[in-house]
Amino acid sequence: MSKPVSISNEIADTKFSEKQYAVAYDFKTPINLTDLDLFTKGQPHKEFREMREQAPIFWHPPIANDVEPGFWSLTSHADILKVSSDPKTFSSQIGTGTMMTLGREDRRHPKLWRSAIDHMLNLDGDLHINLRREHMPFFKPNYVSDLRIKVSAKVTALLDAMEPKGECNFVHDFAQQLPIYTLSEILGIPEADRPKLVTWMEFLELAQYIQVDQMKKEKDAEASNETVSTEMIDMFNNMIDEMFEYGRAILNSKRKNPEDDLLSAIANAELEGQQLSPEFLDGSWLLIIFAGNDTTRNTLSGAIKLLTENPDQRQKLIDQPELMPNFLQECIRMISPVMHMRRTTTCETQVGDQLMGPGEKIVMWYGAANRDPAIFTNPDMFNIERENADKHLAFGIGRHTCVGKPVALMQLEESYMQILKRFPEIHMHGEWKVAPNNFVHAIQEMPVKF
Ligand code: HEM
């Protein structure tokens, strides 16, 4: 009998290639897209524009203190579309579809590292299709329209609780709560356990930062011969352990006693004729709770900022509620909550004028593609009547395109229909806070008055 599929085992020691051809676009920039602090001010749209104009396929230097080579950084809509639509040439499996680097071996959190790899975003071919198929029934129109009834009631309850306050942190009181509720309904997570998911999400958003910060501290301490406190990293590790223990326990119980929910479907899915390995159970758990929460949550909060900065568009939406679907697409285009995905070349190829050899890393910046003037006129302008707003790539495109898109759009629509009816004046009231993270645009605080 063959071993259960484990991509993390297969790729643990993969060596990726340096660029094998001369750069086609001559461009120098001090911008470092691996500097997490850069993203606490929002996405670096000015720098993305320069890159797209000067070098839409830009050879980005490696991450500091990392063992892997640099990567091709893509910022144009056409190039990202091309790469995403050709999974044979641009693999999601041989170097993951998500991670800029597999990282130094001594830095890999044993469970988090494996589970960040062993899930369907990092599969090619039939393996991917087979696992994706198991998820599909929970995103079909009939399922989503039944779910909408519950989501609508939850939105009302959250707004009822907000109303007497007159002001609050919108992330805490609303944006964080709704996606957890919706996802828990799809997954079949008991109500009492749901608050834990909120805490785990906050830690996951800070995961990149905590690891980089610890590395920096250790480097400084080495120079000064001091010992470094591991308090933060220990707390982080404990939280991650708790999250995986919970995931394994609930998936194992759904394997024994399946119900009509997505966790039961995942627990009983098969790859190459075998049930998912423990690593794939962890990975599928991590993917679904992260992908299903964070993305919608940050769009919910980001839309408040857009409405605050664009009062004319807010009024237009209130006057013409039929613009709601396009308003949502325009919000997603402008916010692009998932900032990048990654692919690895499988053979000699060319993107734009740039030749590439096999084994080279590619990072696709969706936020940059979504402000490409070749597709979107006045791309930095928030225009809820934009005719092609839905041509954005924020959900990805091609075979890995977001499976949760209908659920995300349904939640956003239910939320903003009710929010604008009850609190038409809702606006930002103070500074937002964004986590140092270059994978998701993670808004942690959004003070609002209404
Ligand atoms: C505004 C909200 C959302 C955005 C912007 C978003 C974005 C994305 C992106 C960019 C991808 C990768 C596409 C690629 O590699 O080509 C993706 C995949 C995925 N998303 Fe979402 N997502 C959102 C909401 C959701 C929700 C609500 C769920 C689940 C309830 C979800 C579940 C998934 C899953 C499971 C995948 C993997 C699909 C595959 O590999 O075939 N997402 N999403």
Boltz pocket constraint, residues with backbone or C-beta under 6 A from the ligand:
constraints:
  - pocket:
      binder: B
      contacts: [[A, 84], [A, 97], [A, 120], [A, 121], [A, 122], [A, 128], [A, 132], [A, 135], [A, 183], [A, 287], [A, 288], [A, 291], [A, 292], [A, 293], [A, 295], [A, 296], [A, 299], [A, 332], [A, 336], [A, 337], [A, 338], [A, 341], [A, 393], [A, 394], [A, 395], [A, 396], [A, 397], [A, 398], [A, 399], [A, 400], [A, 401], [A, 402], [A, 403], [A, 404], [A, 405], [A, 407], [A, 408]]
      max_distance: 6.0
